[in-house]
Amino acid sequence: MHILNLIYAHFNFAIIELHNKTSTGSSKSALYNFIIGLSLLYSGGYLQSLEHFRKAKLDSSTLSKDINDYLIYYHAELSLLFGLIKEDEYLKEIHKASNNSSLKHYIEL
């Protein structure tokens, strides 16, 4: 399992490094912002991750239902962490997204 963690960490680092090299003033898609946000989240860049999830939410109608549900979940988790929302709002957001069976199983883990 340790080698998989190293590969995953390297993958996240590569995504972030590529983003930093190519990121200019052009607008990015919701999916792009979700992927960057997820890579930053798993690399410990929580505040930057929250910003990319916020940007992804602005155009979330272009995302599939599954990805949108995960976006809602991760955005709510980080918003609660930073005290931007209260627990009751967090629970409302999670309930809204957890109708997705894969997210429901992910939360249960």
N, C-alpha and C positions, 0 to 999 in steps of 0.2 A: 504494500500500500504506500510505503514511503516514496517509491520511485514515481508513482502516479501523482502524488502531491508535488513533486519537483517538476514534472512535466506540465502540470496544470499551472503552477506558479510561473514557469517560463512562458507559457502560452499567454497568460494575462499580461506579463511584462512586454511581450512582443506586440500585443494589440495596443497597449498604451504607448509604447515607443513609436509605433507606426502612426498612431493618432497625433502624437506630438510633432512628428516630422511633417505630416501632411495637413494638419489642421490650420486653416486660414479663416478668413472672415466669411466664407460661404456658409449658407445655412445647411444643416445636416438633417437627414430623415429621422423620424422617430425611432426606427429600428437601429440606426447608427448610434443615436444617443443612448438607447437602451443597452446595446452591446458595450459601449465605452463605460457607461455607468456600472454595469455588472463587473467588468474587468477592474475598474477602480475600487469597487466594493470589496472584491476578493483580494485586492492588493493592499487594502488598508486605507485607501483614499476616500474616506466616508463623506466628507464635505463636498469634494469634487464629484463624487458619485451621485449625491443628492441633487446637485445642479444638473447633471446630465439626465437623471430621471425626471426632473422638473421639465426640462426641455422636451423630453420624449412625451410627456403627458400633454403638452400643448398640441400635439398632432397624433394623439393616440388612436384616432379613428382609422388610421392607416395600418395599424398593427392587427395581427390575428387575435382572436379572443384569448387564447392561451397566453400569448406573450403580454397582452394588455393586463391580464389578471396578475401575472408575475410583476409587471411594472407597478401596479397598484400596491401589491404586497411590499416590494422593496422600498418604494417611496414612503409608504406608511411606516415601515420599520425605522427608517432613517429619520423621518420627521419626528417620531416619538423619541428616538434616541437624543436628538438635539433639542427636544422640548418645544417643537414647533406646533405640535398638536397634543391634545390631552388624550388620556387612555380611552375614553368613551368614543371619541372621533376615530381613533386608531381601530377599535373593535368594529365600528361601523364600516370602515374601509375594508378591513380584512373579511368581514362577513360578505360584503358585496363581491369580493374577488374569489372567495373560497368555494363558490359553486362549481368551480373548475375541479374536476376530480384529481388531476395531477398536482395542482396546488394544494388541495386538501391533504393529500398524502405527504407532500413536502412539509407542510406545517406540522403534521402529526409527528414527523420524525424529529 
